[in-house]
Amino acid sequence: MEDFSEGRIIKNCPHCDPNSFALKHPLQDSKNFRIVCDVHPLIEGHILIIPKSHLSCVGAFNDVLFKEFKRLYQKVSKFLKKEFGSVSSFEHGKLGQTVFHSHVHLYPFKGKIKAIIPEGKEKLTPIKSLSDLKKIFQKQRGYLFLSVQDKLWIINPSLVGPRFFRDRLAKALGHPDRGNWKKMHFDKKLMSQANREVENLKTRWQEFSKEA
């Protein structure tokens, strides 16, 4: 599998092109990252942090990028906790990606880990911090990262499949019809609801940013 650790802009990548549909609802730009509303949200409050250069995952970030990413991750987490009462996150660290450009998902969720990984604790490896993703990536060249509230895990790669987290989380959140974002995109009723959620999210982010 190709490693994009050097970073560059790739033609036809929806996360490289600032004018792509995937990036149509921006919340904030920084030097090296975009914070955007997920166009196909699993739930209101679903946010993505995406590097501007074509990098495979957080584990491939250099130290400068990782420092900037961590600051943005903390800001989005603070926003979600304040506005929605909880924050969880995931990233397909090259495993099970459907868009091969790093994008970390953050969203409100305070359910049980077993609602997402019912296979049991033997499929979960706890980690102490986001920094561990770099070490794991250097060693294994891929990972499945999941956090629920303040607990962080790496999921056993034997479970991996396309849209691994989206499908499972959609079900855990009570919205199984939102798991497959490609099908969701052509569902007018779902997208109408999603657009209302996105507009509400943008308003709440703007108010939060004024106070921050």
MDTraj code that builds the backbone (N, CA, C; nanometers):
import mdtraj as md
import numpy as np

residues = "MET GLU ASP PHE SER GLU GLY ARG ILE ILE LYS ASN CYS PRO HIS CYS ASP PRO ASN SER PHE ALA LEU LYS HIS PRO LEU GLN ASP SER LYS ASN PHE ARG ILE VAL CYS ASP VAL HIS PRO LEU ILE GLU GLY HIS ILE LEU ILE ILE PRO LYS SER HIS LEU SER CYS VAL GLY ALA PHE ASN ASP VAL LEU PHE LYS GLU PHE LYS ARG LEU TYR GLN LYS VAL SER LYS PHE LEU LYS LYS GLU PHE GLY SER VAL SER SER PHE GLU HIS GLY LYS LEU GLY GLN THR VAL PHE HIS SER HIS VAL HIS LEU TYR PRO PHE LYS GLY LYS ILE LYS ALA ILE ILE PRO GLU GLY LYS GLU LYS LEU THR PRO ILE LYS SER LEU SER ASP LEU LYS LYS ILE PHE GLN LYS GLN ARG GLY TYR LEU PHE LEU SER VAL GLN ASP LYS LEU TRP ILE ILE ASN PRO SER LEU VAL GLY PRO ARG PHE PHE ARG ASP ARG LEU ALA LYS ALA LEU GLY HIS PRO ASP ARG GLY ASN TRP LYS LYS MET HIS PHE ASP LYS LYS LEU MET SER GLN ALA ASN ARG GLU VAL GLU ASN LEU LYS THR ARG TRP GLN GLU PHE SER LYS GLU ALA".split()
xyz = np.array([
    [0.0848, -0.1197, 0.0000],
    [0.0000, 0.0000, 0.0000],
    [0.0887, 0.1252, 0.0000],
    [0.0561, 0.2204, -0.0819],
    [0.1409, 0.3382, -0.0975],
    [0.1417, 0.4233, 0.0291],
    [0.2585, 0.4781, 0.0610],
    [0.2750, 0.5633, 0.1778],
    [0.2876, 0.7079, 0.1316],
    [0.1995, 0.7937, 0.1803],
    [0.2022, 0.9343, 0.1414],
    [0.2654, 1.0204, 0.2507],
    [0.3666, 0.9680, 0.3173],
    [0.4226, 1.0369, 0.4330],
    [0.4882, 1.1703, 0.3982],
    [0.5281, 1.1895, 0.2721],
    [0.5887, 1.3164, 0.2350],
    [0.4838, 1.4254, 0.2130],
    [0.3635, 1.3851, 0.1741],
    [0.2568, 1.4827, 0.1558],
    [0.2678, 1.5560, 0.0234],
    [0.1580, 1.5665, -0.0481],
    [0.1513, 1.6401, -0.1729],
    [0.0040, 1.6544, -0.2096],
    [-0.0255, 1.7190, -0.3188],
    [-0.1625, 1.7352, -0.3652],
    [-0.1872, 1.6360, -0.4780],
    [-0.2936, 1.5581, -0.4669],
    [-0.3236, 1.4536, -0.5642],
    [-0.4476, 1.4923, -0.6447],
    [-0.4354, 1.4863, -0.7750],
    [-0.5471, 1.5187, -0.8634],
    [-0.6614, 1.4206, -0.8417],
    [-0.7832, 1.4733, -0.8397],
    [-0.9059, 1.3955, -0.8232],
    [-0.9272, 1.3401, -0.6821],
    [-0.8440, 1.3799, -0.5874],
    [-0.8684, 1.3403, -0.4484],
    [-0.9670, 1.4399, -0.3874],
    [-1.0804, 1.3950, -0.3333],
    [-1.1809, 1.4879, -0.2801],
    [-1.1361, 1.5654, -0.1573],
    [-1.0283, 1.5210, -0.0935],
    [-0.9794, 1.5935, 0.0232],
    [-0.8577, 1.6811, -0.0087],
    [-0.8062, 1.6709, -0.1295],
    [-0.7001, 1.7606, -0.1745],
    [-0.7578, 1.8865, -0.2395],
    [-0.8656, 1.8684, -0.3130],
    [-0.9271, 1.9780, -0.3893],
    [-1.0147, 2.0635, -0.2970],
    [-0.9767, 2.1883, -0.2695],
    [-1.0544, 2.2733, -0.1777],
    [-1.1946, 2.3051, -0.2293],
    [-1.2195, 2.2791, -0.3581],
    [-1.3514, 2.3062, -0.4154],
    [-1.4389, 2.1811, -0.4262],
    [-1.3943, 2.0713, -0.3682],
    [-1.4699, 1.9472, -0.3802],
    [-1.5945, 1.9487, -0.2925],
    [-1.6881, 1.8623, -0.3274],
    [-1.8131, 1.8509, -0.2527],
    [-1.7868, 1.8131, -0.1069],
    [-1.6853, 1.7310, -0.0844],
    [-1.6548, 1.6827, 0.0505],
    [-1.6152, 1.7947, 0.1456],
    [-1.5691, 1.9078, 0.0893],
    [-1.5204, 2.0186, 0.1719],
    [-1.6126, 2.1407, 0.1635],
    [-1.7384, 2.1193, 0.1248],
    [-1.8277, 2.2316, 0.0956],
    [-1.8789, 2.3032, 0.2199],
    [-1.8582, 2.2440, 0.3394],
    [-1.9061, 2.3075, 0.4623],
    [-1.7905, 2.3324, 0.5588],
    [-1.7053, 2.4308, 0.5281],
    [-1.5892, 2.4572, 0.6141],
    [-1.6280, 2.5219, 0.7465],
    [-1.5539, 2.4875, 0.8492],
    [-1.5681, 2.5530, 0.9787],
    [-1.4468, 2.6397, 1.0089],
    [-1.3289, 2.5893, 0.9759],
    [-1.2065, 2.6645, 1.0048],
    [-1.0921, 2.6114, 0.9204],
    [-1.0073, 2.7027, 0.8747],
    [-0.8827, 2.6670, 0.8070],
    [-0.7659, 2.7059, 0.8958],
    [-0.6645, 2.6209, 0.9012],
    [-0.5391, 2.6580, 0.9655],
    [-0.4294, 2.6485, 0.8607],
    [-0.3053, 2.6593, 0.8998],
    [-0.1962, 2.6576, 0.8031],
    [-0.1958, 2.5283, 0.7224],
    [-0.2147, 2.4162, 0.7896],
    [-0.1994, 2.2867, 0.7231],
    [-0.3233, 2.1975, 0.7261],
    [-0.4322, 2.2467, 0.7849],
    [-0.5498, 2.1626, 0.8014],
    [-0.6793, 2.2366, 0.7687],
    [-0.7815, 2.1571, 0.7401],
    [-0.9178, 2.2078, 0.7281],
    [-1.0047, 2.1377, 0.8316],
    [-1.0894, 2.2147, 0.8983],
    [-1.1932, 2.1584, 0.9840],
    [-1.3244, 2.1803, 0.9099],
    [-1.3967, 2.0730, 0.8826],
    [-1.5191, 2.0826, 0.8031],
    [-1.6297, 1.9990, 0.8669],
    [-1.7526, 2.0325, 0.8331],
    [-1.8662, 1.9469, 0.8675],
    [-1.8653, 1.8268, 0.7735],
    [-1.8886, 1.7087, 0.8257],
    [-1.9050, 1.5937, 0.7383],
    [-2.0303, 1.6158, 0.6535],
    [-2.0155, 1.6043, 0.5224],
    [-2.1283, 1.6267, 0.4313],
    [-2.2361, 1.5204, 0.4505],
    [-2.1950, 1.4040, 0.4979],
    [-2.2873, 1.2924, 0.5224],
    [-2.2789, 1.2543, 0.6706],
    [-2.3268, 1.3406, 0.7587],
    [-2.3065, 1.3201, 0.9021],
    [-2.3771, 1.1961, 0.9560],
    [-2.3089, 1.1282, 1.0442],
    [-2.3712, 1.0170, 1.1160],
    [-2.4704, 1.0689, 1.2183],
    [-2.4435, 1.1903, 1.2675],
    [-2.5257, 1.2544, 1.3691],
    [-2.4926, 1.4024, 1.3659],
    [-2.5822, 1.4874, 1.4134],
    [-2.5490, 1.6296, 1.4194],
    [-2.4272, 1.6490, 1.5090],
    [-2.3305, 1.7269, 1.4590],
    [-2.2062, 1.7463, 1.5325],
    [-2.0901, 1.6683, 1.4741],
    [-2.1111, 1.5998, 1.3619],
    [-2.0074, 1.5183, 1.2990],
    [-1.9101, 1.6090, 1.2225],
    [-1.7849, 1.6107, 1.2662],
    [-1.6826, 1.7023, 1.2151],
    [-1.5604, 1.6236, 1.1691],
    [-1.4943, 1.6729, 1.0646],
    [-1.3709, 1.6123, 1.0149],
    [-1.2546, 1.7093, 1.0276],
    [-1.1375, 1.6565, 1.0630],
    [-1.0122, 1.7319, 1.0564],
    [-0.9293, 1.6678, 0.9465],
    [-0.8927, 1.7478, 0.8446],
    [-0.8298, 1.6945, 0.7235],
    [-0.7032, 1.7745, 0.6918],
    [-0.5900, 1.7079, 0.6729],
    [-0.4700, 1.7812, 0.6312],
    [-0.4842, 1.8299, 0.4874],
    [-0.4243, 1.9433, 0.4567],
    [-0.4337, 1.9980, 0.3218],
    [-0.3475, 1.9203, 0.2223],
    [-0.2392, 1.8607, 0.2692],
    [-0.1569, 1.7770, 0.1822],
    [-0.2020, 1.6322, 0.1921],
    [-0.1701, 1.5542, 0.0912],
    [-0.2213, 1.4179, 0.0772],
    [-0.1405, 1.3224, 0.1647],
    [-0.1842, 1.3081, 0.2877],
    [-0.1218, 1.2185, 0.3839],
    [-0.2185, 1.1062, 0.4163],
    [-0.1659, 0.9881, 0.4412],
    [-0.2519, 0.8712, 0.4568],
    [-0.3279, 0.8685, 0.5879],
    [-0.2668, 0.9161, 0.6969],
    [-0.3302, 0.9078, 0.8282],
    [-0.2496, 0.9885, 0.9294],
    [-0.3027, 1.0033, 1.0489],
    [-0.2334, 1.0782, 1.1549],
    [-0.0959, 1.0186, 1.1821],
    [-0.0868, 0.8865, 1.1755],
    [0.0410, 0.8216, 1.2011],
    [0.1506, 0.8636, 1.1054],
    [0.1140, 0.9169, 0.9883],
    [0.2116, 0.9603, 0.8877],
    [0.2494, 1.1073, 0.9023],
    [0.1882, 1.1794, 0.9959],
    [0.2197, 1.3209, 1.0141],
    [0.3610, 1.3367, 1.0705],
    [0.4327, 1.4379, 1.0222],
    [0.5592, 1.4703, 1.0883],
    [0.5299, 1.5444, 1.2191],
    [0.6320, 1.5743, 1.2938],
    [0.6123, 1.6318, 1.4274],
    [0.5434, 1.7679, 1.4231],
    [0.5760, 1.8490, 1.3227],
    [0.5150, 1.9820, 1.3114],
    [0.3654, 1.9701, 1.2827],
    [0.3312, 1.8850, 1.1887],
    [0.1899, 1.8648, 1.1553],
    [0.1139, 1.8037, 1.2719],
    [0.1767, 1.7087, 1.3388],
    [0.1084, 1.6434, 1.4499],
    [0.0779, 1.7431, 1.5619],
    [0.1699, 1.8330, 1.5893],
    [0.1476, 1.9336, 1.6927],
    [0.0288, 2.0220, 1.6577],
    [0.0205, 2.0633, 1.5320],
    [-0.0914, 2.1460, 1.4867],
    [-0.2228, 2.0665, 1.4910],
    [-0.2162, 1.9411, 1.4445],
    [-0.3350, 1.8560, 1.4478],
    [-0.3861, 1.8388, 1.5902],
    [-0.2983, 1.8127, 1.6844],
    [-0.3393, 1.7892, 1.8225],
    [-0.4107, 1.9112, 1.8799],
    [-0.3616, 2.0300, 1.8454],
    [-0.4254, 2.1533, 1.8936],
    [-0.5678, 2.1650, 1.8366],
    [-0.5849, 2.1346, 1.7089],
    [-0.7173, 2.1413, 1.6470],
    [-0.8096, 2.0336, 1.7016],
    [-0.7563, 1.9151, 1.7239],
    [-0.8341, 1.8051, 1.7814],
    [-0.8880, 1.8451, 1.9185],
    [-0.8051, 1.9098, 1.9966],
    [-0.8470, 1.9545, 2.1301],
    [-0.9544, 2.0623, 2.1204],
    [-0.9433, 2.1511, 2.0216],
    [-1.0439, 2.2558, 2.0045],
    [-1.1787, 2.1969, 1.9656],
    [-1.1786, 2.1061, 1.8680],
    [-1.3041, 2.0440, 1.8257],
    [-1.3644, 1.9627, 1.9402],
    [-1.2800, 1.8938, 2.0155],
    [-1.3288, 1.8149, 2.1297],
    [-1.3952, 1.9057, 2.2325],
    [-1.3336, 2.0184, 2.2599],
    [-1.3900, 2.1133, 2.3556],
    [-1.5255, 2.1646, 2.3077],
    [-1.5352, 2.1940, 2.1778],
    [-1.6612, 2.2405, 2.1192],
    [-1.7711, 2.1360, 2.1341],
    [-1.7414, 2.0122, 2.0976],
    [-1.8429, 1.9074, 2.1034],
    [-1.8873, 1.8784, 2.2467],
    [-1.7935, 1.8811, 2.3383],
    [-1.8297, 1.8603, 2.4785],
    [-1.9216, 1.9717, 2.5277],
    [-1.8902, 2.0949, 2.4893],
    [-1.9695, 2.2091, 2.5336],
    [-2.1080, 2.2102, 2.4696],
    [-2.1143, 2.1854, 2.3396],
    [-2.2394, 2.1996, 2.2663],
    [-2.3260, 2.0733, 2.2654],
    [-2.2627, 1.9563, 2.2740],
    [-2.3365, 1.8315, 2.2601],
    [-2.3205, 1.7367, 2.3790],
    [-2.2320, 1.7715, 2.4707],
    [-2.2189, 1.6948, 2.5938],
    [-2.1257, 1.5759, 2.5893],
    [-2.0668, 1.5476, 2.4741],
    [-1.9746, 1.4338, 2.4652],
    [-1.8937, 1.4450, 2.3366],
    [-1.7843, 1.3690, 2.3308],
    [-1.7051, 1.3633, 2.2088],
    [-1.6385, 1.2266, 2.1989],
    [-1.6437, 1.1691, 2.0809],
    [-1.5713, 1.0475, 2.0485],
    [-1.5104, 1.0680, 1.9101],
    [-1.4239, 0.9760, 1.8671],
    [-1.3566, 0.9962, 1.7392],
    [-1.3099, 0.8633, 1.6810],
    [-1.2780, 0.8663, 1.5512],
    [-1.2168, 0.7503, 1.4886],
    [-1.1369, 0.7917, 1.3662],
    [-1.0458, 0.7043, 1.3291],
    [-0.9733, 0.7203, 1.2026],
    [-0.9367, 0.5827, 1.1489],
    [-0.9608, 0.5646, 1.0183],
    [-0.9087, 0.4469, 0.9486],
    [-0.7641, 0.4785, 0.9118],
    [-0.6718, 0.4314, 0.9905],
    [-0.5304, 0.4576, 0.9643],
    [-0.4786, 0.3735, 0.8494],
    [-0.5290, 0.4011, 0.7309],
    [-0.5041, 0.3307, 0.6045],
    [-0.5855, 0.2025, 0.5926],
    [-0.6349, 0.1486, 0.7026],
    [-0.7100, 0.0241, 0.6973],
    [-0.8590, 0.0538, 0.6800],
    [-0.9198, 0.0001, 0.5758],
    [-1.0626, 0.0188, 0.5543],
    [-1.1011, 0.1557, 0.5021],
    [-1.0042, 0.2335, 0.4544],
    [-1.0357, 0.3656, 0.4000],
    [-1.1149, 0.3546, 0.2698],
    [-1.2082, 0.4455, 0.2498],
    [-1.2743, 0.4585, 0.1199],
    [-1.2281, 0.5859, 0.0489],
    [-1.1735, 0.6813, 0.1248],
    [-1.1049, 0.7982, 0.0696],
    [-0.9629, 0.7924, 0.1245],
    [-0.8641, 0.7807, 0.0375],
    [-0.7276, 0.7528, 0.0802],
    [-0.6500, 0.8804, 0.1115],
    [-0.7073, 0.9587, 0.1995],
    [-0.6483, 1.0851, 0.2448],
    [-0.6939, 1.1018, 0.3892],
    [-0.6015, 1.1218, 0.4790],
    [-0.6334, 1.1280, 0.6215],
    [-0.7537, 1.2167, 0.6515],
    [-0.8465, 1.1650, 0.7293],
    [-0.9597, 1.2451, 0.7771],
    [-1.0065, 1.1841, 0.9092],
    [-0.9897, 1.2598, 1.0150],
    [-1.0261, 1.2143, 1.1490],
    [-1.1675, 1.2615, 1.1794],
    [-1.2525, 1.1697, 1.2197],
    [-1.3923, 1.1968, 1.2498],
    [-1.4076, 1.2243, 1.4000],
    [-1.4742, 1.3334, 1.4336],
    [-1.5131, 1.3607, 1.5716],
    [-1.6631, 1.3864, 1.5739],
    [-1.7316, 1.3393, 1.6779],
    [-1.8777, 1.3437, 1.6806],
    [-1.9253, 1.3184, 1.8235],
    [-2.0476, 1.3560, 1.8556],
    [-2.1012, 1.3281, 1.9893],
    [-2.1407, 1.1808, 2.0021],
    [-2.0859, 1.1152, 2.1033],
    [-2.1246, 0.9767, 2.1335],
    [-2.0732, 0.9418, 2.2726],
    [-2.1607, 0.8943, 2.3579],
    [-2.1188, 0.8544, 2.4927],
    [-2.1752, 0.7175, 2.5294],
    [-2.1951, 0.6354, 2.4280],
    [-2.2436, 0.5003, 2.4514],
    [-2.1326, 0.4064, 2.4956],
    [-2.1624, 0.2796, 2.4947],
    [-2.0667, 0.1778, 2.5370],
    [-1.9815, 0.1329, 2.4183],
    [-1.8564, 0.1006, 2.4461],
    [-1.7674, 0.0531, 2.3410],
    [-1.8206, -0.0751, 2.2776],
    [-1.8898, -0.1566, 2.3549],
    [-1.9400, -0.2831, 2.3017],
    [-2.0496, -0.2628, 2.1971],
    [-2.1087, -0.1434, 2.1936],
    [-2.2070, -0.1146, 2.0891],
    [-2.1388, -0.1005, 1.9539],
    [-2.0087, -0.0736, 1.9547],
    [-1.9312, -0.0563, 1.8316],
    [-1.8460, -0.1798, 1.8030],
    [-1.7880, -0.2342, 1.9083],
    [-1.7026, -0.3529, 1.8963],
    [-1.7599, -0.4633, 1.9852],
    [-1.8656, -0.5301, 1.9397],
    [-1.9269, -0.6349, 2.0212],
    [-1.8426, -0.7621, 2.0300],
    [-1.7345, -0.7689, 1.9513],
    [-1.6511, -0.8897, 1.9496],
    [-1.5774, -0.9133, 2.0817],
    [-1.5694, -0.8100, 2.1660],
    [-1.5087, -0.8285, 2.2969],
    [-1.3757, -0.7576, 2.3153],
    [-1.3310, -0.7541, 2.4412],
    [-1.2106, -0.6796, 2.4774],
    [-1.0844, -0.7338, 2.4127],
    [-1.0853, -0.8616, 2.3737],
    [-0.9658, -0.9190, 2.3117],
    [-0.9356, -0.8548, 2.1765],
    [-1.0319, -0.7818, 2.1207],
    [-1.0109, -0.7133, 1.9938],
    [-0.9713, -0.5665, 2.0147],
    [-0.9536, -0.5257, 2.1412],
    [-0.9227, -0.3871, 2.1740],
    [-0.7862, -0.3771, 2.2415],
    [-0.7047, -0.2822, 2.1956],
    [-0.5779, -0.2517, 2.2620],
    [-0.5812, -0.1067, 2.3063],
    [-0.5852, -0.0796, 2.4376],
    [-0.5891, 0.0592, 2.4836],
    [-0.4575, 0.1310, 2.4558],
    [-0.4669, 0.2591, 2.4227],
    [-0.3484, 0.3427, 2.4071],
    [-0.3627, 0.4640, 2.4976],
    [-0.2518, 0.5283, 2.5279],
    [-0.2520, 0.6382, 2.6243],
    [-0.2827, 0.7730, 2.5614],
    [-0.2392, 0.7929, 2.4356],
    [-0.2578, 0.9242, 2.3738],
    [-0.2533, 0.9136, 2.2230],
    [-0.2901, 1.0209, 2.1557],
    [-0.2842, 1.0263, 2.0102],
    [-0.1424, 1.0067, 1.9583],
    [-0.0440, 1.0425, 2.0384],
    [0.0956, 1.0278, 1.9978],
    [0.1305, 0.8830, 1.9682],
    [0.0611, 0.7910, 2.0327],
    [0.0882, 0.6491, 2.0109],
    [0.0581, 0.6065, 1.8677],
    [-0.0282, 0.6812, 1.7987],
    [-0.0627, 0.6448, 1.6610],
    [0.0593, 0.6511, 1.5695],
    [0.1467, 0.7457, 1.5949],
    [0.2681, 0.7569, 1.5142],
    [0.3584, 0.6348, 1.5342],
    [0.3722, 0.5912, 1.6571],
    [0.4567, 0.4755, 1.6865],
    [0.3984, 0.3486, 1.6252],
    [0.2673, 0.3340, 1.6381],
    [0.2008, 0.2149, 1.5840],
    [0.2108, 0.2125, 1.4323],
    [0.1925, 0.3281, 1.3695],
    [0.1990, 0.3341, 1.2234],
    [0.3395, 0.3009, 1.1733],
    [0.4405, 0.3508, 1.2412],
    [0.5785, 0.3233, 1.2015],
    [0.6093, 0.1741, 1.2091],
    [0.5474, 0.1065, 1.3046],
    [0.5731, -0.0360, 1.3254],
    [0.4858, -0.1246, 1.2380],
    [0.3559, -0.0908, 1.2266],
    [0.2597, -0.1798, 1.1622],
    [0.2115, -0.1304, 1.0257],
    [0.2375, -0.0027, 0.9923],
    [0.1966, 0.0589, 0.8659],
    [0.0460, 0.0706, 0.8492],
    [-0.0276, 0.0628, 0.9588],
    [-0.1721, 0.0791, 0.9530],
    [-0.2360, 0.0512, 1.0870],
    [-0.3582, 0.1032, 1.1062],
    [-0.4297, 0.0827, 1.2327],
    [-0.5755, 0.1230, 1.2154],
    [-0.6583, 0.0830, 1.3115],
    [-0.7953, 0.1312, 1.3266],
    [-0.8025, 0.1991, 1.4624],
    [-0.8211, 0.3306, 1.4630],
    [-0.8226, 0.4071, 1.5877],
    [-0.9649, 0.4466, 1.6246],
    [-0.9977, 0.4290, 1.7526],
    [-1.1298, 0.4662, 1.8031],
    [-1.1174, 0.5232, 1.9433],
    [-1.1878, 0.6327, 1.9696],
    [-1.1991, 0.6837, 2.1061],
    [-1.3467, 0.6974, 2.1415],
    [-1.3780, 0.6686, 2.2656],
    [-1.5109, 0.6927, 2.3206],
    [-1.4903, 0.7698, 2.4496],
    [-1.5338, 0.8952, 2.4461],
    [-1.5073, 0.9854, 2.5576],
    [-1.3564, 0.9952, 2.5788],
    [-1.3076, 0.9659, 2.6983],
    [-1.1655, 0.9851, 2.7274],
    [-1.0828, 0.8574, 2.7126],
    [-1.1411, 0.7521, 2.6556],
    [-1.0690, 0.6265, 2.6384],
    [-1.0350, 0.6045, 2.4916],
    [-0.9112, 0.5621, 2.4663],
    [-0.8604, 0.5468, 2.3305],
    [-0.8183, 0.4021, 2.3077],
    [-0.8484, 0.3525, 2.1857],
    [-0.8139, 0.2147, 2.1528],
    [-0.7635, 0.2018, 2.0098],
    [-0.6879, 0.0939, 1.9873],
    [-0.6589, 0.0431, 1.8548],
    [-0.7386, -0.0865, 1.8408],
    [-0.8085, -0.1013, 1.7293],
    [-0.8920, -0.2182, 1.7056],
    [-0.8132, -0.3233, 1.6269],
    [-0.8314, -0.4487, 1.6619],
    [-0.7622, -0.5568, 1.5939],
    [-0.7904, -0.5507, 1.4435],
    [-0.6858, -0.5472, 1.3608],
    [-0.7050, -0.5320, 1.2159],
    [-0.7742, -0.6500, 1.1500],
    [-0.7885, -0.7612, 1.2204],
    [-0.8586, -0.8762, 1.1627],
    [-1.0054, -0.8447, 1.1353],
    [-1.0569, -0.7386, 1.1983],
    [-1.1976, -0.7013, 1.1816],
    [-1.2206, -0.6057, 1.0646],
    [-1.1134, -0.5568, 1.0049],
    [-1.1232, -0.4461, 0.9103],
    [-1.2088, -0.4794, 0.7882],
    [-1.2778, -0.3759, 0.7385],
    [-1.3548, -0.3825, 0.6157],
    [-1.3857, -0.2405, 0.5729],
    [-1.4259, -0.2180, 0.4488],
    [-1.4620, -0.0826, 0.4037],
    [-1.5712, -0.0219, 0.4919],
    [-1.5552, 0.1061, 0.5233],
    [-1.6505, 0.1791, 0.6084],
    [-1.6660, 0.1108, 0.7451],
    [-1.5606, 0.0509, 0.7939],
    [-1.5676, -0.0263, 0.9185],
    [-1.6354, 0.0520, 1.0300],
    [-1.5855, 0.1719, 1.0583],
    [-1.6406, 0.2499, 1.1685],
    [-1.7750, 0.3115, 1.1341],
    [-1.7909, 0.3632, 1.0129],
    [-1.9164, 0.4293, 0.9773],
    [-2.0352, 0.3352, 0.9946],
    [-2.0249, 0.2160, 0.9417],
    [-2.1376, 0.1231, 0.9493],
    [-2.1716, 0.0878, 1.0935],
    [-2.0703, 0.0622, 1.1726],
    [-2.0926, 0.0224, 1.3113],
    [-2.1449, 0.1394, 1.3957],
    [-2.0895, 0.2557, 1.3735],
    [-2.1334, 0.3717, 1.4514],
    [-2.2726, 0.4179, 1.4108],
    [-2.3032, 0.4096, 1.2831],
    [-2.4375, 0.4468, 1.2381],
    [-2.5415, 0.3633, 1.3120],
    [-2.5140, 0.2357, 1.3253],
    [-2.6046, 0.1471, 1.3972],
    [-2.6090, 0.1818, 1.5455],
    [-2.4921, 0.2071, 1.6058],
    [-2.4854, 0.2407, 1.7488],
    [-2.5550, 0.3722, 1.7800],
    [-2.5540, 0.4641, 1.6835],
    [-2.6167, 0.5947, 1.7013],
    [-2.7658, 0.5938, 1.6667],
    [-2.8143, 0.4803, 1.6213],
    [-2.9559, 0.4698, 1.5856],
    [-2.9887, 0.5185, 1.4468],
    [-2.8845, 0.5332, 1.3599],
    [-2.9042, 0.5786, 1.2221],
    [-2.8366, 0.4834, 1.1244],
    [-2.8753, 0.3565, 1.1202],
    [-2.8069, 0.2602, 1.0328],
    [-2.8095, 0.2978, 0.8863],
    [-2.9091, 0.3766, 0.8447],
    [-2.9191, 0.4165, 0.7045],
    [-2.8166, 0.5229, 0.6664],
    [-2.7391, 0.5720, 0.7638],
    [-2.6357, 0.6710, 0.7333],
    [-2.4961, 0.6097, 0.7216],
    [-2.4852, 0.4800, 0.7417],
    [-2.3544, 0.4171, 0.7374],
    [-2.2883, 0.4278, 0.6013],
    [-2.3594, 0.3929, 0.4971],
    [-2.3065, 0.3986, 0.3615],
    [-2.3266, 0.5393, 0.3060],
    [-2.2217, 0.6187, 0.3089],
    [-2.2355, 0.7591, 0.2691],
    [-2.2672, 0.7743, 0.1199],
    [-2.2267, 0.6769, 0.0392],
    [-2.2559, 0.6858, -0.1038],
    [-2.4058, 0.6700, -0.1291],
    [-2.4702, 0.5773, -0.0603],
    [-2.6148, 0.5619, -0.0735],
    [-2.6871, 0.6802, -0.0104],
    [-2.6382, 0.7257, 0.1032],
    [-2.6988, 0.8400, 0.1716],
    [-2.7019, 0.9624, 0.0812],
    [-2.5970, 0.9792, 0.0032],
    [-2.5841, 1.0969, -0.0837],
    [-2.7014, 1.1098, -0.1812],
    [-2.7599, 0.9986, -0.2208],
    [-2.8685, 1.0013, -0.3181],
    [-3.0067, 0.9840, -0.2546],
    [-3.0100, 0.9869, -0.1231],
    [-3.1365, 0.9791, -0.0504],
    [-3.1801, 1.1217, -0.0160],
    [-3.2760, 1.1753, -0.0876],
    [-3.3149, 1.3157, -0.0723],
    [-3.3625, 1.3477, 0.0685],
    [-3.4373, 1.2570, 0.1283],
    [-3.4883, 1.2816, 0.2629],
    [-3.3752, 1.2869, 0.3646],
    [-3.2849, 1.1912, 0.3564],
    [-3.1711, 1.1890, 0.4482],
    [-3.0822, 1.3115, 0.4300],
    [-3.0561, 1.3491, 0.3053],
    [-2.9682, 1.4627, 0.2795],
    [-3.0326, 1.5942, 0.3198],
    [-3.1637, 1.6035, 0.3102],
    [-3.2323, 1.7231, 0.3556],
    [-3.2145, 1.7404, 0.5066],
    [-3.2303, 1.6299, 0.5799],
    [-3.2082, 1.6332, 0.7237],
    [-3.0623, 1.6628, 0.7557],
    [-2.9722, 1.6008, 0.6819],
    [-2.8296, 1.6231, 0.7036],
    [-2.7922, 1.7687, 0.6814],
    [-2.8473, 1.8305, 0.5787],
    [-2.8169, 1.9706, 0.5500],
    [-2.8658, 2.0628, 0.6615],
    [-2.9798, 2.0296, 0.7196],
    [-3.0293, 2.1097, 0.8325],
    [-2.9347, 2.0957, 0.9519],
    [-2.8879, 1.9759, 0.9750],
    [-2.7948, 1.9528, 1.0857],
    [-2.6633, 2.0272, 1.0637],
    [-2.6162, 2.0254, 0.9406],
    [-2.4907, 2.0938, 0.9077],
    [-2.5034, 2.2440, 0.9293],
    [-2.6124, 2.3031, 0.8838],
    [-2.6307, 2.4470, 0.9011],
    [-2.6391, 2.4834, 1.0492],
    [-2.7059, 2.4017, 1.1266],
    [-2.7139, 2.4250, 1.2704],
    [-2.5760, 2.4129, 1.3346],
    [-2.4997, 2.3143, 1.2903],
    [-2.3651, 2.2941, 1.3429],
    [-2.2762, 2.4143, 1.3119],
    [-2.2851, 2.4663, 1.1921],
    [-2.2033, 2.5816, 1.1546],
    [-2.2365, 2.7032, 1.2410],
    [-2.3639, 2.7237, 1.2684],
    [-2.4045, 2.8351, 1.3541],
    [-2.3482, 2.8191, 1.4944],
    [-2.3562, 2.6988, 1.5474],
    [-2.3058, 2.6737, 1.6826],
    [-2.1543, 2.6895, 1.6885],
    [-2.0843, 2.6489, 1.5825],
    [-1.9384, 2.6645, 1.5778],
    [-1.9007, 2.8132, 1.5750],
    [-1.9747, 2.8894, 1.4962],
    [-1.9459, 3.0337, 1.4882],
    [-1.9616, 3.1004, 1.6234],
    [-2.0652, 3.0651, 1.6967],
    [-2.0868, 3.1225, 1.8286],
    [-1.9774, 3.0784, 1.9246],
    [-1.9408, 2.9531, 1.9173],
    [-1.8342, 2.9001, 2.0020],
    [-1.7015, 2.9724, 1.9741],
    [-1.6708, 2.9934, 1.8460],
    [-1.5445, 3.0568, 1.8078],
    [-1.5376, 3.2016, 1.8548],
    [-1.6526, 3.2682, 1.8587],
    [-1.6557, 3.4070, 1.9079],
    [-1.6193, 3.4126, 2.0557],
    [-1.6619, 3.3120, 2.1306],
    [-1.6384, 3.3089, 2.2741],
    [-1.4994, 3.2589, 2.3095],
    [-1.4404, 3.1787, 2.2190],
    [-1.3103, 3.1156, 2.2484],
    [-1.1978, 3.2185, 2.2501],
])
top = md.Topology()
chain = top.add_chain()
for i, resn in enumerate(residues, 1):
    res = top.add_residue(resn, chain, resSeq=i)
    for name in ("N", "CA", "C"):
        top.add_atom(name, md.element.get_by_symbol(name[0]), res)
traj = md.Trajectory(xyz[None], top)
